[in-house]
Amino acid sequence: MDSRSSVSVSDESSEAEAAANGGCCSSSTTTTTPSLDAVNLSRTFSDVSSFSEQSSVDHSGLFEPSAVSKLIGRRSPASALSRLSMKPRADVLDRRSTDDELELVKERFSKLLLGEDMSGNGKGVCTAVAISNAITNLYATVFGSCHKLEPLPARKKTMWMREMDCLLSVCDYIVEFYPSTQTLPDGTKVEVMATRPRSDIYINLPALEKLDAMLMEILDNFEKAEFWYADAGTSSFGSMTSSSTSSSSFRRSTHRNEEKWWLPVPCVPDAGLSGKTRKDLKQKHECASQIHKAAVAINTGILCDMEVPDSFMVVLPKGGKASVGDAVYRAMLGADKFSPDYLLDCLDMSSEHEALAMADRVEAAMYVWRRKASTTHGRSRWSAVKELMADDEDDDKNVTLASRAESLLLCLKHRFPGLSQTTLDTSKIQFNKDIGQAILESYSRVLESLAFNIVSWIDDVLFADKSVGKQ
């Protein structure tokens, strides 16, 4: 008797048992084992879901061959089918989330290659501007809706780490060559050109990654806080206090920025914050302030290293006096000891809009005076002899005015730390073609913004605590 007859006998015995039991629910008593063909034709969703779970931890990238090779041979077909029969809906959702992440990565990668030109005609921006915009847009996506001192949601934190790791990986291939020696197997030494990371990236990128980790750690420490937030138009009931004051009246007494009425209002207990919490907030405030200063210093250095675009130099006025105005020009030229703080006090700028306009004018005048000091005008021999002393005096005056304009600009930026980018900074970012500088500038700029927001949020909580103490 062969295997076919044994199968038929087992089938007849199972039919007989089913008839003896009344012929009902026969399918429940019959156990079937999936054949090899059935397993090969079925799609194991468990492998896809396991890849989704792994991708949420491993940020090495979705396009690596090692990640795809892990899809094969993870589980036996029987266990895969059993898991599919137990939780089919969960596996479908896992597969859908993985597909969404893959599509998102494909979309971002395609936009970078296209230079944000969806027509495909090659008229998009250069790679440096595309990566800079990608980092800026990623920051707006992750932190744009954050207005509270609380840990970043796990999904957004994973998204920030994964995509920033992908964008920063470009810096691994920006290298410079330097002469080195190599020893051959026979002991002969030959001169070769070796590679090393470019100096600005080697110095600034690890520092920025450290600042990024410190800011995330500051936000993670606010998981259990004594304060809470009340949204606009809601009451502060149900919180840690029994106060019956509505949020509108509470906002008038405890909110620092009255013009930003849409921001949530920090609330503290009736007795105020504890001494330990207040001390911890002040320490985090100091730490975030130092991070902000470090990010500003790196961003300022990168912007100074960028080339000034020709489009900015073309539209400069002929003289610096016309740019800054008569009053500021006389104050910068006539004083023996120039004091930028005293000049800013006399100008009495009340808004950041006025400060930004003044920064643009001072920066334009500074480059006008620098250009005049460094430019040699062609003259005839007789005129050169006649105007030799006058040229020396003009050069000294232009150098002095350019130096004083630079100190005035720095003082203006220190007095208004949240000042927007000047026209020159915007032009440098727009026309920059150095990919390494674009990554460092955009990364430091978004960290500067995040650190400034954290400092502002801590100030709001401390102001609310101080206001409760006065009542």
VOPAGU-2260 file (C-alpha; in pm, 1 decimal, decimal comma):
REM VOPAGU-2260
SITE   aa  ch    i         X         Y         Z
SITE  MET   A    0       0,0       0,0       0,0
SITE  ASP   A    1     143,4     341,6     -98,0
SITE  SER   A    2     104,1     684,4      57,4
SITE  ARG   A    3    -207,4     762,2    -150,4
SITE  SER   A    4    -400,1     468,4      -1,0
SITE  SER   A    5    -299,6     570,4     351,6
SITE  VAL   A    6    -435,5     915,8     291,0
SITE  SER   A    7    -765,5     775,4     162,7
SITE  VAL   A    8    -799,9     545,7     465,9
SITE  SER   A    9    -745,7     834,6     703,7
SITE  ASP   A   10   -1001,7    1036,1     516,4
SITE  GLU   A   11   -1257,6     753,0     533,9
SITE  SER   A   12   -1196,2     706,7     906,5
SITE  SER   A   13   -1247,5    1077,4     969,1
SITE  GLU   A   14   -1573,0    1069,9     771,2
SITE  ALA   A   15   -1690,1     771,9     972,6
SITE  GLU   A   16   -1617,4     951,8    1299,7
SITE  ALA   A   17   -1803,9    1255,0    1173,4
SITE  ALA   A   18   -2105,8    1040,0    1082,6
SITE  ALA   A   19   -2097,9     876,8    1426,7
SITE  ASN   A   20   -2103,9    1215,2    1593,4
SITE  GLY   A   21   -2408,3    1322,4    1403,7
SITE  GLY   A   22   -2240,9    1491,1    1110,8
SITE  CYS   A   23   -2211,8    1832,5    1273,2
SITE  CYS   A   24   -1898,7    2045,4    1324,9
SITE  SER   A   25   -1686,6    1800,1    1133,6
SITE  SER   A   26   -1447,8    2073,4    1024,8
SITE  SER   A   27   -1357,7    2153,0    1385,6
SITE  THR   A   28   -1241,0    1797,1    1458,0
SITE  THR   A   29   -1032,5    1769,9    1141,7
SITE  THR   A   30    -675,2    1899,7    1171,0
SITE  THR   A   31    -497,4    2002,6     851,6
SITE  THR   A   32    -133,6    2086,7     800,7
SITE  PRO   A   33     -51,2    2353,5     538,7
SITE  SER   A   34     135,2    2218,0     241,0
SITE  LEU   A   35     456,2    2362,8     107,5
SITE  ASP   A   36     280,9    2525,5    -188,1
SITE  ALA   A   37      33,6    2702,9      38,9
SITE  VAL   A   38     314,0    2842,5     250,9
SITE  ASN   A   39     509,6    2969,2     -48,5
SITE  LEU   A   40     210,0    3145,6    -196,2
SITE  SER   A   41      99,7    3311,9     127,9
SITE  ARG   A   42     244,6    3647,7     240,8
SITE  THR   A   43     375,2    3646,2     596,7
SITE  PHE   A   44     270,5    3977,6     748,0
SITE  SER   A   45     459,7    3891,3    1064,1
SITE  ASP   A   46     792,8    3947,1     888,1
SITE  VAL   A   47     681,4    4290,5     776,0
SITE  SER   A   48     555,6    4379,9    1122,7
SITE  SER   A   49     879,2    4264,5    1281,8
SITE  PHE   A   50    1070,1    4489,6    1041,3
SITE  SER   A   51     845,8    4775,7    1146,3
SITE  GLU   A   52     923,9    4712,3    1510,8
SITE  GLN   A   53    1293,2    4700,3    1440,7
SITE  SER   A   54    1290,0    5017,6    1232,1
SITE  SER   A   55    1152,3    5213,4    1525,9
SITE  VAL   A   56    1471,4    5141,5    1716,7
SITE  ASP   A   57    1740,1    5109,6    1452,5
SITE  HIS   A   58    1797,8    5439,6    1270,3
SITE  SER   A   59    2061,0    5314,3    1029,2
SITE  GLY   A   60    1833,9    5369,3     728,4
SITE  LEU   A   61    1563,7    5187,0     533,5
SITE  PHE   A   62    1758,3    5141,5     212,1
SITE  GLU   A   63    2043,2    4925,6     348,3
SITE  PRO   A   64    2062,8    4566,5     215,2
SITE  SER   A   65    2110,6    4433,9     567,7
SITE  ALA   A   66    1769,3    4565,3     668,1
SITE  VAL   A   67    1603,7    4389,5     373,5
SITE  SER   A   68    1791,1    4063,9     433,6
SITE  LYS   A   69    1648,8    4044,5     784,3
SITE  LEU   A   70    1302,5    3994,6     633,5
SITE  ILE   A   71    1394,8    3640,3     528,0
SITE  GLY   A   72    1413,0    3347,7     767,2
SITE  ARG   A   73    1301,3    3529,9    1080,6
SITE  ARG   A   74    1031,5    3274,6    1172,6
SITE  SER   A   75     904,8    2940,1    1054,9
SITE  PRO   A   76     599,0    2937,2     823,8
SITE  ALA   A   77     386,8    2763,2    1083,4
SITE  SER   A   78     455,9    3025,6    1350,7
SITE  ALA   A   79     397,0    3302,0    1098,2
SITE  LEU   A   80      58,2    3158,8    1002,3
SITE  SER   A   81     -38,8    3101,9    1363,1
SITE  ARG   A   82      46,3    3459,7    1448,6
SITE  LEU   A   83    -150,1    3578,3    1146,4
SITE  SER   A   84    -454,1    3381,4    1256,9
SITE  MET   A   85    -432,7    3522,0    1609,0
SITE  LYS   A   86    -384,1    3892,5    1532,7
SITE  PRO   A   87    -456,6    3962,8    1168,8
SITE  ARG   A   88    -572,3    4321,1    1224,9
SITE  ALA   A   89    -263,6    4421,0    1425,2
SITE  ASP   A   90     -31,3    4283,3    1158,8
SITE  VAL   A   91    -213,0    4475,6     887,6
SITE  LEU   A   92    -177,3    4794,7    1087,6
SITE  ASP   A   93     193,5    4726,8    1142,3
SITE  ARG   A   94     243,6    4669,9     773,1
SITE  ARG   A   95      54,6    4989,2     695,0
SITE  SER   A   96     273,7    5194,7     931,5
SITE  THR   A   97     587,4    5048,0     775,3
SITE  ASP   A   98     462,4    5124,5     425,2
SITE  ASP   A   99     381,1    5480,2     530,6
SITE  GLU   A  100     734,7    5529,7     664,1
SITE  LEU   A  101     884,1    5391,3     345,3
SITE  GLU   A  102     670,1    5620,8     133,8
SITE  LEU   A  103     768,6    5916,1     351,7
SITE  VAL   A  104    1138,4    5838,4     312,3
SITE  LYS   A  105    1094,2    5796,7     -63,3
SITE  GLU   A  106     914,6    6130,0     -84,0
SITE  ARG   A  107    1184,8    6317,2     110,4
SITE  PHE   A  108    1463,5    6149,3     -86,9
SITE  SER   A  109    1296,6    6230,1    -418,4
SITE  LYS   A  110    1248,2    6596,1    -325,0
SITE  LEU   A  111    1614,9    6624,4    -231,8
SITE  LEU   A  112    1720,2    6481,1    -567,3
SITE  LEU   A  113    1475,1    6701,7    -756,6
SITE  GLY   A  114    1587,1    7013,8    -573,0
SITE  GLU   A  115    1222,3    7085,6    -482,5
SITE  ASP   A  116    1138,5    7117,1    -853,8
SITE  MET   A  117     851,9    6876,3    -913,9
SITE  SER   A  118     852,5    6938,4   -1288,9
SITE  GLY   A  119    1177,0    6742,7   -1325,0
SITE  ASN   A  120    1330,6    6999,5   -1559,6
SITE  GLY   A  121    1638,5    7047,1   -1343,3
SITE  LYS   A  122    1546,8    7404,7   -1248,6
SITE  GLY   A  123    1530,2    7339,6    -875,4
SITE  VAL   A  124    1751,9    7472,9    -601,9
SITE  CYS   A  125    2100,1    7336,2    -544,1
SITE  THR   A  126    2164,6    7045,6    -307,3
SITE  ALA   A  127    2286,6    7270,9     -26,3
SITE  VAL   A  128    1964,9    7474,8     -21,2
SITE  ALA   A  129    1752,0    7160,0     -51,9
SITE  ILE   A  130    1915,4    6998,6     254,2
SITE  SER   A  131    1892,7    7324,7     449,5
SITE  ASN   A  132    1521,1    7348,7     372,5
SITE  ALA   A  133    1474,1    6982,1     465,1
SITE  ILE   A  134    1625,4    7035,7     812,2
SITE  THR   A  135    1420,6    7351,3     864,4
SITE  ASN   A  136    1096,6    7181,1     756,5
SITE  LEU   A  137    1170,7    6879,1     975,2
SITE  TYR   A  138    1214,0    7104,6    1278,2
SITE  ALA   A  139     885,6    7279,1    1200,5
SITE  THR   A  140     709,6    6943,0    1169,0
SITE  VAL   A  141     843,7    6801,2    1494,3
SITE  PHE   A  142     859,0    7108,4    1719,3
SITE  GLY   A  143     614,8    7344,9    1551,0
SITE  SER   A  144     324,2    7248,7    1776,9
SITE  CYS   A  145     529,3    7227,0    2099,8
SITE  HIS   A  146     454,7    7510,9    2341,4
SITE  LYS   A  147     493,7    7338,4    2677,9
SITE  LEU   A  148     765,1    7205,7    2904,1
SITE  GLU   A  149     697,0    6838,0    2854,4
SITE  PRO   A  150     872,9    6538,4    2697,1
SITE  LEU   A  151     857,4    6516,3    2322,4
SITE  PRO   A  152     611,4    6245,8    2206,6
SITE  ALA   A  153     784,4    5918,0    2127,4
SITE  ARG   A  154     667,9    5920,8    1766,4
SITE  LYS   A  155     802,9    6270,3    1700,2
SITE  LYS   A  156    1125,7    6199,8    1885,4
SITE  THR   A  157    1183,9    5888,5    1675,7
SITE  MET   A  158    1105,9    6082,4    1360,5
SITE  TRP   A  159    1350,9    6358,9    1455,7
SITE  MET   A  160    1634,1    6117,8    1535,8
SITE  ARG   A  161    1578,9    5898,0    1229,4
SITE  GLU   A  162    1553,3    6173,4     969,7
SITE  MET   A  163    1826,9    6390,3    1119,0
SITE  ASP   A  164    2056,5    6087,1    1119,2
SITE  CYS   A  165    1979,5    6042,5     749,9
SITE  LEU   A  166    2041,5    6408,8     665,0
SITE  LEU   A  167    2358,3    6434,8     873,9
SITE  SER   A  168    2502,8    6119,7     715,3
SITE  VAL   A  169    2600,0    6335,8     417,6
SITE  CYS   A  170    2874,7    6488,8     632,5
SITE  ASP   A  171    3045,6    6148,3     658,5
SITE  TYR   A  172    3147,5    6180,9     293,7
SITE  ILE   A  173    3261,9    6544,9     302,4
SITE  VAL   A  174    3636,2    6497,8     345,8
SITE  GLU   A  175    3961,8    6669,4     265,3
SITE  PHE   A  176    4286,6    6517,3     139,5
SITE  TYR   A  177    4618,4    6540,2     320,2
SITE  PRO   A  178    4960,4    6384,0     245,9
SITE  SER   A  179    5041,4    6069,8     442,3
SITE  THR   A  180    5273,3    5771,1     429,8
SITE  GLN   A  181    5181,0    5406,5     387,8
SITE  THR   A  182    5402,2    5104,6     457,8
SITE  LEU   A  183    5388,5    4823,4     202,5
SITE  PRO   A  184    5421,4    4453,0     298,2
SITE  ASP   A  185    5788,0    4454,3     196,2
SITE  GLY   A  186    5862,4    4745,4     430,6
SITE  THR   A  187    5875,7    5015,5     164,6
SITE  LYS   A  188    5718,4    5349,3     261,8
SITE  VAL   A  189    5526,9    5539,8      -4,5
SITE  GLU   A  190    5353,9    5874,4       2,6
SITE  VAL   A  191    4976,8    5864,4     -47,0
SITE  MET   A  192    4686,7    6107,1     -13,0
SITE  ALA   A  193    4463,5    6008,8     276,7
SITE  THR   A  194    4124,0    6151,6     366,6
SITE  ARG   A  195    3990,7    6300,1     687,1
SITE  PRO   A  196    3671,2    6488,2     778,3
SITE  ARG   A  197    3667,7    6852,4     681,6
SITE  SER   A  198    3787,3    7066,9     968,8
SITE  ASP   A  199    3469,5    7273,2    1018,2
SITE  ILE   A  200    3251,2    6960,6    1018,4
SITE  TYR   A  201    3492,2    6769,2    1242,5
SITE  ILE   A  202    3477,6    7048,7    1502,0
SITE  ASN   A  203    3117,2    7171,2    1487,9
SITE  LEU   A  204    2905,0    6864,9    1405,7
SITE  PRO   A  205    2985,9    6663,7    1724,4
SITE  ALA   A  206    2923,3    6976,5    1930,0
SITE  LEU   A  207    2583,0    7029,0    1768,5
SITE  GLU   A  208    2485,2    6665,6    1824,2
SITE  LYS   A  209    2580,7    6702,7    2191,0
SITE  LEU   A  210    2369,2    7018,4    2222,4
SITE  ASP   A  211    2079,4    6834,5    2057,0
SITE  ALA   A  212    2101,3    6550,5    2310,6
SITE  MET   A  213    2117,0    6796,9    2600,7
SITE  LEU   A  214    1803,3    6977,4    2485,7
SITE  MET   A  215    1616,3    6647,0    2454,1
SITE  GLU   A  216    1730,6    6552,0    2803,4
SITE  ILE   A  217    1599,1    6880,7    2943,0
SITE  LEU   A  218    1256,4    6817,0    2791,9
SITE  ASP   A  219    1252,2    6454,7    2913,1
SITE  ASN   A  220    1307,1    6570,8    3272,2
SITE  PHE   A  221     966,9    6744,4    3274,3
SITE  GLU   A  222     771,3    6418,5    3265,5
SITE  LYS   A  223     646,8    6466,7    3623,9
SITE  ALA   A  224     618,9    6836,2    3703,5
SITE  GLU   A  225     442,1    7034,4    3974,2
SITE  PHE   A  226     302,0    7281,6    3721,7
SITE  TRP   A  227      51,7    7230,2    3440,6
SITE  TYR   A  228     -99,3    7429,0    3155,2
SITE  ALA   A  229    -443,2    7574,5    3089,1
SITE  ASP   A  230    -552,7    7626,7    2729,9
SITE  ALA   A  231    -723,9    7939,2    2604,7
SITE  GLY   A  232   -1092,8    7960,1    2684,5
SITE  THR   A  233   -1087,9    7682,8    2943,4
SITE  SER   A  234   -1101,8    7683,5    3317,9
SITE  SER   A  235    -822,5    7566,0    3546,4
SITE  PHE   A  236   -1054,9    7324,0    3731,5
SITE  GLY   A  237    -953,6    6963,8    3762,3
SITE  SER   A  238    -588,7    7044,4    3811,0
SITE  MET   A  239    -371,3    7036,3    4116,5
SITE  THR   A  240    -531,8    7346,0    4259,4
SITE  SER   A  241    -879,7    7431,0    4376,5
SITE  SER   A  242    -871,6    7784,3    4241,8
SITE  SER   A  243   -1193,5    7902,5    4082,3
SITE  THR   A  244   -1028,4    8165,1    3864,8
SITE  SER   A  245   -1098,3    8128,3    3494,7
SITE  SER   A  246    -814,4    8100,2    3248,2
SITE  SER   A  247    -883,9    8441,7    3098,1
SITE  SER   A  248    -834,8    8627,7    3426,1
SITE  PHE   A  249    -553,6    8390,6    3519,2
SITE  ARG   A  250    -380,6    8477,3    3190,6
SITE  ARG   A  251    -390,0    8849,7    3269,0
SITE  SER   A  252    -205,0    8795,3    3594,1
SITE  THR   A  253      46,4    8527,2    3506,1
SITE  HIS   A  254     125,7    8541,0    3132,1
SITE  ARG   A  255     437,9    8733,0    3031,5
SITE  ASN   A  256     368,1    8768,7    2661,4
SITE  GLU   A  257      28,7    8934,5    2631,0
SITE  GLU   A  258      56,6    8958,8    2252,3
SITE  LYS   A  259      92,3    8579,5    2222,0
SITE  TRP   A  260    -252,7    8505,4    2357,3
SITE  TRP   A  261    -279,2    8168,2    2181,2
SITE  LEU   A  262      -4,9    8006,8    2389,0
SITE  PRO   A  263    -105,3    7783,6    2681,0
SITE  VAL   A  264     -83,5    7944,1    3024,8
SITE  PRO   A  265     140,4    7782,2    3288,0
SITE  CYS   A  266     -37,1    7717,4    3617,1
SITE  VAL   A  267     118,7    7647,3    3956,8
SITE  PRO   A  268     -30,8    7536,1    4289,8
SITE  ASP   A  269    -183,0    7795,4    4522,6
SITE  ALA   A  270     118,6    7778,2    4752,1
SITE  GLY   A  271     359,7    7811,1    4460,0
SITE  LEU   A  272     631,3    7573,9    4351,2
SITE  SER   A  273     845,3    7392,0    4601,1
SITE  GLY   A  274    1199,2    7507,9    4664,2
SITE  LYS   A  275    1346,3    7201,4    4497,5
SITE  THR   A  276    1140,7    7249,3    4181,9
SITE  ARG   A  277    1222,0    7619,2    4166,8
SITE  LYS   A  278    1593,3    7546,8    4201,8
SITE  ASP   A  279    1574,5    7276,2    3935,4
SITE  LEU   A  280    1397,7    7512,9    3695,5
SITE  LYS   A  281    1665,3    7777,5    3742,5
SITE  GLN   A  282    1938,7    7522,5    3674,6
SITE  LYS   A  283    1767,4    7408,1    3354,8
SITE  HIS   A  284    1717,8    7771,9    3258,2
SITE  GLU   A  285    2091,0    7835,8    3291,6
SITE  CYS   A  286    2175,5    7518,9    3100,4
SITE  ALA   A  287    1938,5    7606,4    2813,6
SITE  SER   A  288    2079,4    7960,2    2804,0
SITE  GLN   A  289    2433,7    7827,3    2766,8
SITE  ILE   A  290    2317,0    7591,6    2490,4
SITE  HIS   A  291    2153,7    7886,0    2315,6
SITE  LYS   A  292    2474,8    8089,1    2333,4
SITE  ALA   A  293    2678,8    7798,3    2197,7
SITE  ALA   A  294    2437,1    7743,8    1907,0
SITE  VAL   A  295    2439,7    8116,6    1828,0
SITE  ALA   A  296    2820,0    8120,9    1829,0
SITE  ILE   A  297    2839,8    7824,3    1590,2
SITE  ASN   A  298    2573,0    7969,0    1360,8
SITE  THR   A  299    2742,3    8309,7    1354,2
SITE  GLY   A  300    3077,3    8152,5    1269,7
SITE  ILE   A  301    2931,4    7946,3     986,3
SITE  LEU   A  302    2751,2    8249,5     841,1
SITE  CYS   A  303    3070,9    8454,2     856,3
SITE  ASP   A  304    3255,7    8183,6     662,5
SITE  MET   A  305    2993,3    8184,2     385,3
SITE  GLU   A  306    3067,1    8394,3      80,9
SITE  VAL   A  307    2878,9    8720,8      39,1
SITE  PRO   A  308    2662,7    8679,5    -272,9
SITE  ASP   A  309    2704,7    8922,5    -558,6
SITE  SER   A  310    2333,3    8999,6    -552,1
SITE  PHE   A  311    2378,4    9158,8    -209,1
SITE  MET   A  312    2681,5    9365,6    -308,4
SITE  VAL   A  313    2507,0    9499,4    -618,9
SITE  VAL   A  314    2218,3    9660,0    -428,0
SITE  LEU   A  315    2437,4    9826,8    -163,9
SITE  PRO   A  316    2407,3   10206,5    -141,8
SITE  LYS   A  317    2694,0   10424,0    -259,5
SITE  GLY   A  318    2765,7   10557,0      88,5
SITE  GLY   A  319    2724,1   10425,4     442,0
SITE  LYS   A  320    2582,2   10756,0     559,2
SITE  ALA   A  321    2277,0   10712,7     337,4
SITE  SER   A  322    2220,5   10368,2     485,1
SITE  VAL   A  323    2234,3   10440,7     859,8
SITE  GLY   A  324    2110,4   10800,0     851,5
SITE  ASP   A  325    2266,5   11133,5     954,4
SITE  ALA   A  326    2213,1   11097,1    1330,3
SITE  VAL   A  327    2369,5   10752,6    1358,8
SITE  TYR   A  328    2650,5   10849,2    1121,4
SITE  ARG   A  329    2745,9   11153,5    1330,3
SITE  ALA   A  330    2734,2   10947,5    1649,8
SITE  MET   A  331    2960,8   10680,6    1499,3
SITE  LEU   A  332    3209,7   10925,1    1348,6
SITE  GLY   A  333    3226,6   11212,5    1595,2
SITE  ALA   A  334    3276,6   11026,5    1926,7
SITE  ASP   A  335    3633,1   10965,2    2041,7
SITE  LYS   A  336    3524,8   10658,0    2241,9
SITE  PHE   A  337    3238,3   10488,1    2066,3
SITE  SER   A  338    2979,0   10315,2    2288,6
SITE  PRO   A  339    2729,2   10098,2    2096,4
SITE  ASP   A  340    2512,7   10046,9    2407,5
SITE  TYR   A  341    2475,5   10421,6    2457,9
SITE  LEU   A  342    2384,9   10467,7    2091,2
SITE  LEU   A  343    2118,4   10196,8    2110,3
SITE  ASP   A  344    1974,6   10358,4    2423,3
SITE  CYS   A  345    1946,6   10687,3    2236,8
SITE  LEU   A  346    1772,3   10522,8    1941,9
SITE  ASP   A  347    1503,7   10376,3    2172,1
SITE  MET   A  348    1390,8   10080,8    1959,6
SITE  SER   A  349    1081,2    9928,8    2118,2
SITE  SER   A  350    1004,3    9640,8    1879,4
SITE  GLU   A  351    1201,5    9366,2    1711,1
SITE  HIS   A  352    1080,6    9491,1    1373,1
SITE  GLU   A  353    1260,5    9823,1    1427,1
SITE  ALA   A  354    1568,4    9638,9    1556,3
SITE  LEU   A  355    1578,3    9415,7    1246,7
SITE  ALA   A  356    1547,7    9717,0    1015,0
SITE  MET   A  357    1833,2    9889,2    1197,3
SITE  ALA   A  358    2045,5    9572,4    1178,9
SITE  ASP   A  359    1994,3    9558,9     801,2
SITE  ARG   A  360    2098,8    9922,5     760,0
SITE  VAL   A  361    2405,8    9890,7     984,5
SITE  GLU   A  362    2516,5    9569,3     812,4
SITE  ALA   A  363    2482,0    9725,8     467,2
SITE  ALA   A  364    2682,6   10031,9     576,9
SITE  MET   A  365    2952,7    9806,7     725,1
SITE  TYR   A  366    3009,2    9634,9     390,1
SITE  VAL   A  367    3005,8    9967,0     207,0
SITE  TRP   A  368    3285,4   10099,6     429,6
SITE  ARG   A  369    3479,2    9771,6     402,2
SITE  ARG   A  370    3456,8    9783,1      23,3
SITE  LYS   A  371    3576,9   10142,5      15,0
SITE  ALA   A  372    3866,9   10061,7     247,8
SITE  SER   A  373    3982,8    9766,7      36,5
SITE  THR   A  374    3924,4    9908,2    -312,1
SITE  THR   A  375    4207,9   10082,2    -498,0
SITE  HIS   A  376    4087,7   10334,5    -753,3
SITE  GLY   A  377    4294,8   10377,7   -1065,4
SITE  ARG   A  378    4421,5   10736,7   -1107,3
SITE  SER   A  379    4677,7   10913,2   -1313,5
SITE  ARG   A  380    5024,0   10967,8   -1171,4
SITE  TRP   A  381    4968,4   11340,4   -1101,1
SITE  SER   A  382    4637,1   11285,8    -922,7
SITE  ALA   A  383    4782,0   10999,1    -720,0
SITE  VAL   A  384    5062,5   11220,2    -589,5
SITE  LYS   A  385    4822,2   11502,8    -514,3
SITE  GLU   A  386    4560,9   11293,0    -326,0
SITE  LEU   A  387    4794,8   11056,1    -142,1
SITE  MET   A  388    4737,8   11206,8     203,6
SITE  ALA   A  389    4363,5   11243,1     149,1
SITE  ASP   A  390    4333,4   10875,0      52,4
SITE  ASP   A  391    4511,4   10765,8     371,6
SITE  GLU   A  392    4270,3   10968,4     582,7
SITE  ASP   A  393    3968,5   10826,7     398,1
SITE  ASP   A  394    4093,6   10469,8     438,7
SITE  ASP   A  395    4143,3   10517,4     812,5
SITE  LYS   A  396    3795,5   10667,1     841,3
SITE  ASN   A  397    3634,9   10380,8     649,7
SITE  VAL   A  398    3816,3   10119,3     857,2
SITE  THR   A  399    3707,4   10291,3    1179,3
SITE  LEU   A  400    3345,8   10321,0    1067,0
SITE  ALA   A  401    3335,2    9956,8     954,2
SITE  SER   A  402    3473,4    9840,6    1289,1
SITE  ARG   A  403    3223,6   10050,0    1483,6
SITE  ALA   A  404    2938,0    9929,1    1266,0
SITE  GLU   A  405    3037,0    9568,7    1339,3
SITE  SER   A  406    3040,3    9631,7    1716,4
SITE  LEU   A  407    2702,9    9806,3    1691,1
SITE  LEU   A  408    2559,0    9509,6    1501,7
SITE  LEU   A  409    2686,6    9260,0    1760,4
SITE  CYS   A  410    2546,1    9468,2    2046,0
SITE  LEU   A  411    2212,6    9488,3    1866,0
SITE  LYS   A  412    2195,3    9108,9    1828,0
SITE  HIS   A  413    2284,6    9056,2    2194,6
SITE  ARG   A  414    2014,1    9297,5    2305,6
SITE  PHE   A  415    1755,0    9121,0    2088,9
SITE  PRO   A  416    1849,7    8749,7    2109,7
SITE  GLY   A  417    1538,0    8638,7    1924,5
SITE  LEU   A  418    1607,7    8865,3    1628,8
SITE  SER   A  419    1526,0    8720,8    1288,9
SITE  GLN   A  420    1782,3    8673,4    1015,6
SITE  THR   A  421    1910,9    8984,8     845,4
SITE  THR   A  422    1893,3    9039,6     472,0
SITE  LEU   A  423    2257,9    8940,5     431,8
SITE  ASP   A  424    2212,8    8617,0     628,8
SITE  THR   A  425    1910,6    8525,3     420,3
SITE  SER   A  426    2102,3    8595,1     100,2
SITE  LYS   A  427    2395,9    8382,7     214,9
SITE  ILE   A  428    2168,7    8087,1     293,8
SITE  GLN   A  429    1978,2    8126,0     -33,3
SITE  PHE   A  430    2282,0    8141,8    -262,7
SITE  ASN   A  431    2515,7    7913,4     -65,8
SITE  LYS   A  432    2637,3    7604,5    -252,1
SITE  ASP   A  433    2856,7    7447,6      15,2
SITE  ILE   A  434    2665,2    7145,2     144,6
SITE  GLY   A  435    2867,0    7113,3     464,8
SITE  GLN   A  436    2809,1    7477,0     559,0
SITE  ALA   A  437    2439,1    7444,2     474,3
SITE  ILE   A  438    2399,6    7147,0     711,6
SITE  LEU   A  439    2591,9    7311,5     995,7
SITE  GLU   A  440    2407,7    7642,4     956,4
SITE  SER   A  441    2057,9    7495,1     946,3
SITE  TYR   A  442    2128,8    7248,1    1228,4
SITE  SER   A  443    2267,6    7519,9    1456,3
SITE  ARG   A  444    1980,7    7752,6    1365,0
SITE  VAL   A  445    1706,2    7507,0    1462,1
SITE  LEU   A  446    1886,2    7416,0    1787,3
SITE  GLU   A  447    1919,6    7785,6    1862,7
SITE  SER   A  448    1545,2    7825,9    1813,9
SITE  LEU   A  449    1463,2    7525,7    2034,3
SITE  ALA   A  450    1694,1    7642,5    2314,0
SITE  PHE   A  451    1543,5    7991,5    2300,3
SITE  ASN   A  452    1191,6    7846,4    2326,4
SITE  ILE   A  453    1285,6    7631,9    2626,8
SITE  VAL   A  454    1431,2    7935,5    2803,2
SITE  SER   A  455    1113,6    8130,3    2728,8
SITE  TRP   A  456     889,2    7848,0    2856,9
SITE  ILE   A  457    1087,4    7824,0    3181,0
SITE  ASP   A  458    1059,2    8201,5    3222,8
SITE  ASP   A  459     681,6    8170,7    3185,9
SITE  VAL   A  460     663,2    7910,4    3464,8
SITE  LEU   A  461     889,3    8112,9    3695,7
SITE  PHE   A  462     684,4    8424,7    3623,4
SITE  ALA   A  463     363,9    8237,5    3711,5
SITE  ASP   A  464     520,4    8114,9    4035,1
SITE  LYS   A  465     631,9    8466,8    4121,5
SITE  SER   A  466     287,0    8606,6    4044,1
SITE  VAL   A  467     117,8    8352,6    4272,6
SITE  GLY   A  468     357,9    8443,4    4552,6
SITE  LYS   A  469     260,6    8811,0    4530,7
SITE  GLN   A  470    -111,8    8738,8    4560,7
